[in-house]
Amino acid sequence: MRTILPDDLSHRDRHQLLLSGVSPRPIAFVTSMDAQGTMNLSPFSFFMSFASKPPIVAIGPAIAAKTGRAKDTWLNILATRECTISCVSYDMVHAMNLTSAEFPSEVDEYTVSGFTKAPSSMVAPPYVAESPYSMECRLFENIELRRDIGGNGNIVLLEVVAFHVADSVFTADGKVDPRSLDLVGRMGYSHYCRTRDIFDATQPGHLPIGMDALPDHIRTSQILTGNDLAQLAYVPVLPMYDGSFPQFASDFAADSIDVELACERPLGALYVWLQRGDRKDHATLHRIAQLFIQQGKIDEAWQSLLLD
Ligand SMILES: Cc1cc2nc3c(=O)[nH]c(=O)nc-3n(C[C@H](O)[C@H](O)[C@H](O)COP(=O)(O)O)c2cc1C
């Protein structure tokens, strides 16, 4: 493990180290206007939401370390107290990247990038019509970060006064589908990621037993990963072996353990494991339990492990 102190790094290396670890970050594609109405569109990945009543988001337009130049976006928001933020989907990435070049203030990046202006309802700056998710924002607070030691950062807290969300991203039950949004994240250096590799981890609605309560033969498994063990540890009480597990229909048939596991049939693998009668083969039992866990069948995973 390397321990690195911020003051031992050049500005550039510190910036990249920070951004590599605080990753992936969403991208705020910010439309702002100066007092004369000159349009500006620029991306910011120092971007996050912080509250929902009222909805507050923040962006971090820095004073450029090389030139000492303040970003037009920052100056515009301070001057007019308004902007819009459009989230960036995969289809928008490269045109978004075009707008991050240092164009002179008078250049309208909508023209350069080919994006379309959609009229806002509460603020003057438009939002990006191609984005599936945009917010109209008003300045809540600007915080300058450590100018006393030459710091170049700013946090601009913004209150969201209207959302614009594409009809196409709503599911039949009115939720926003992350796969349809297809937003991208900014990582360290010039890396980006897509948000298509989605999995669920529901927050426990009860006090879980925790890792420390797992029986030793489970906790020290050579097969089960930390994620597997944590999902077993979600349960509210330590399960007991239920004598009726497992149950097989009279015509139940299974192939070899390896085939059953490869075909994602943990019950079939368990059937063969029980037929073989080698109760000392803990490793196979743990592979079976692991497959139950991957399928979200935590009860079955516990009951399999309790056969041990
Ligand atoms: C994906 C992406 C994220 C960026 N995030 C930030 C950021 O959080 N803060 C920042 O100061 N610059 C960021 N930049 C650089 C600005 O977009 C760039 O300096 C831009 O020219 C600023 O435009 P403006 O002066 O018109 O506001 C980012 C660039 C890209 C491509």
The ligand as a Gaussian input file, in Angstrom:
#p B3LYP/6-31G(d) Opt

LIG

0 1
 C      -15.763000      15.271000     -18.750000
 C      -15.113000      16.545000     -18.309000
 C      -15.241000      16.952000     -17.006000
 C      -14.671000      18.160000     -16.568000
 N      -14.822000      18.531000     -15.266000
 C      -14.323000      19.713000     -14.843000
 C      -14.527000      20.125000     -13.497000
 O      -15.183000      19.442000     -12.693000
 N      -14.007000      21.331000     -13.130000
 C      -13.328000      22.115000     -13.982000
 O      -12.898000      23.194000     -13.598000
 N      -13.126000      21.747000     -15.268000
 C      -13.625000      20.570000     -15.722000
 N      -13.441000      20.185000     -17.022000
 C      -12.780000      21.114000     -17.952000
 C      -13.787000      22.199000     -18.433000
 O      -14.886000      21.605000     -19.075000
 C      -13.063000      23.120000     -19.403000
 O      -12.059000      23.821000     -18.710000
 C      -13.985000      24.082000     -20.101000
 O      -13.254000      24.727000     -21.134000
 C      -14.537000      25.153000     -19.183000
 O      -15.316000      26.000000     -19.968000
 P      -15.768000      27.453000     -19.564000
 O      -14.537000      28.279000     -19.275000
 O      -16.477000      27.886000     -20.787000
 O      -16.659000      27.332000     -18.383000
 C      -13.950000      18.974000     -17.476000
 C      -13.800000      18.533000     -18.800000
 C      -14.373000      17.337000     -19.217000
 C      -14.212000      16.889000     -20.638000

